[in-house]
Amino acid sequence: MPKLAALGGTPVAENGIRIEWPEIGPKEREAVLATLERREWCRLWSAEDSEASKFEREWARYHDARHCVAVANGTVALMCAFRALGVWHGDEVIVPSVTFVATADAVGLCGAIPVFVDVDPDTYQIDPAAAESAITDRTKAICVVHYAGYPADLDRLKELSDRTGLPVVEDCAHAHGTEWRGRKVGAHITLGCFSFQQSKSLTAGEGGAVITDSQDLADRVWAIHNVGRTRDAARYTHSSLGGNFRMSEWEATILRCQMVRLQEQTERRMRSAELIAEGLAQIDGLSLLKPDSRITQRGFYFLIIRYDATKWDGIHRDVFLRALQAEGIPCGTAYGWPVYKNPSYASGGVPHRVMDCPNAERITAEEQIATWNHLLLHVRNAILLVEACAKIRENIDELRRLAQG
Ligand SMILES: Cc1ncc(COP(=O)(O)O)c(C=O)c1O
């Protein structure tokens, strides 16, 4: 009788993995009803007592940032940030190759050209040296992604920004709660952008935000997100090019309730990640992204497991992945390939440039395994994940059989 579930054995997570996301309670129900009764479901001007304005103050405070503008989603948060920096037709914005497509698409939607650069092999984050080597006289900004919730090297990026004068946008769509040297990521350099889409560690189903310490940039983002109105504009006076990229009062209401849960949820996820780190340390050929003492708190979108085929008799990552999924563990290859391999880019349809990206190519094709932040909310899921990995290791002969088909 085979042991591996992929060959007909009993799955480790036979009774399923517990996933309940988002977590809700009476506070959310009461708050949504209160918004319903208020009959103000859209924040058009900077009404101090609107849910959107309250959320902005709370989200800014959480990041020790001076300003926050709540917007409709993470993609338009990035677009507003780029437009506030003056990114326009023909400009270039440097982006990492390993991220969700929206990071680069937001550049293209401004009429500019994303320039894809390589990532660090141990952290999967944008390689500052690769970013520097991609700078041309058309470069308008560098966009870094705290991919999976692991922070990019903000020390080196700040130094690069100071030296070159290029602004840095932090795409924090994966990094709610992540801290670098004791401060939440987002406003460390120029601007930071968040997504609150359903799968994120803080969600209202949809939603986004831009944070910054700069009054001038915050005012520009405000105008862009509100059809070009300044904060105190008369109703139909539009001073710059903008759109309706506003967050609804419903979303702000939910976010304010969910935010109260974020710290405790982050701690639960970190506890699960610690257990997984301890467990994987006993299993040859599996590891997590490199520990770094400057990361004082870790938020999660993905938990990344690095698979080293040389320690698994050359068996490909995808065979291991199939075996892990069969054990009942929800996991995958994250976005599967570097962004520029998507048909939108590879077909030549969207203008872009690609620098040499050997790490991004290898990581996505052979090494990266990702599971999701919601799984980490329950320690039992983390234990099952480690048990499943250990079981596959103990039955490597069966894994080989699986590889041979
Ligand atoms: C890294 C990254 N950036 C930007 C976005 C865009 O956010 P949204 O889906 O809210 O537009 C996402 C969304 O998944 C993301 O993962």
The ligand as a MOL file (V3000), in Angstrom:
LIG
                    3D

  0  0  0     0  0            999 V3000
M  V30 BEGIN CTAB
M  V30 COUNTS 16 16 0 0 0
M  V30 BEGIN ATOM
M  V30 1 C 1.9880 42.8200 -5.5180 0
M  V30 2 C 0.6370 43.3540 -5.9090 0
M  V30 3 N 0.5470 44.6080 -6.3500 0
M  V30 4 C -0.6320 45.1650 -6.7060 0
M  V30 5 C -1.7940 44.4470 -6.6300 0
M  V30 6 C -3.0660 45.0680 -7.1110 0
M  V30 7 O -4.0440 45.1470 -6.1380 0
M  V30 8 P -5.6040 45.1300 -6.5200 0
M  V30 9 O -5.9620 43.7350 -6.8900 0
M  V30 10 O -6.2680 45.5960 -5.2780 0
M  V30 11 O -5.7910 46.0820 -7.6480 0
M  V30 12 C -1.7600 43.1420 -6.1570 0
M  V30 13 C -3.0200 42.3740 -6.0440 0
M  V30 14 O -3.1010 41.2110 -5.9060 0
M  V30 15 C -0.5260 42.5650 -5.7980 0
M  V30 16 O -0.4310 41.3090 -5.3590 0
M  V30 END ATOM
M  V30 BEGIN BOND
M  V30 1 1 1 2
M  V30 2 1 2 3
M  V30 3 2 2 15
M  V30 4 2 3 4
M  V30 5 1 4 5
M  V30 6 1 5 6
M  V30 7 2 5 12
M  V30 8 1 6 7
M  V30 9 1 7 8
M  V30 10 2 8 9
M  V30 11 1 8 10
M  V30 12 1 8 11
M  V30 13 1 12 13
M  V30 14 1 12 15
M  V30 15 2 13 14
M  V30 16 1 15 16
M  V30 END BOND
M  V30 END CTAB
M  END
